[in-house]
Amino acid sequence: MSTHAKRERLLLADLLETAGPESPTLCAGWTARDLAAHVVVRERRADAAGGILIKPLAARLERVQGEFASKPYTELVQMIRTGPPRMSPFSLKQIDEASNTVEFYVHAEDVRRAAPEWTPRELDPVFEDALWSRLERMARVLGRKSPVGLVLRRPDGRTAVANRSTPVVTVTGEPGELTLFAFGRQEAARVEIDGDKEAVARLYDAKLGL
């Protein structure tokens, strides 16, 4: 049975292929080529991928990612589509599902929503619940840089507290939209906001996410 991560991987590859290498994305300063190189390095070059979170390794990551970005674009897309080599921990189904479901969903939307006249993608309830489960676990990490209190709420009332500061802003939306918001795609997420006007403005200017 196909996993969520596998499905999102194939969708991301298709979107990148259709968009073309110079198309914009929601990742500031990144074209589709840059985004594809990031995905490939994350899965295939553990020696450099640590720079995503560890600042002293950032220069190495930038160099290696640049090397991959210089490869033929079709090769990069195919690397994403076929997945990592067996030596990569991401080749294990359980790790792939745990680590890549959200990663690939967010990046697929980075490509989709940077295009003009994009339309919302309808997600099935099982996938929505899978995204919500991950969002609940990651909320405090994703919201740690929020300058205001942040509560993420589903339309059915279930909530996840991402930041306990005050004043509090409540963001309501479907799990997919809340995931994008919490990962720093505030402007692209289809959500409803409840809170003080100034606090909301500060939240939209904040760098949320990892």
MOKA-V941146 format. One record per run of one state. SS is the DSSP state (H for helix, E for strand, - for the rest). FROM is the first residue (numbers start at 0). TO is the last residue. If there is no record, write none. Layout:
SS/FROM/TO ; SS/FROM/TO
//
This chain:
-/0/2 ; H/3/18 ; -/19/22 ; E/23/23 ; -/24/29 ; E/30/30 ; H/31/43 ; -/44/44 ; H/45/51 ; -/52/53 ; H/54/68 ; -/69/71 ; H/72/81 ; -/82/87 ; H/88/90 ; -/91/91 ; H/92/111 ; -/112/123 ; H/124/141 ; -/142/147 ; E/148/152 ; -/153/157 ; E/158/162 ; -/163/166 ; E/167/171 ; -/172/173 ; H/174/181 ; -/182/184 ; H/185/187 ; -/188/190 ; E/191/193 ; -/194/195 ; H/196/204 ; -/205/209
//
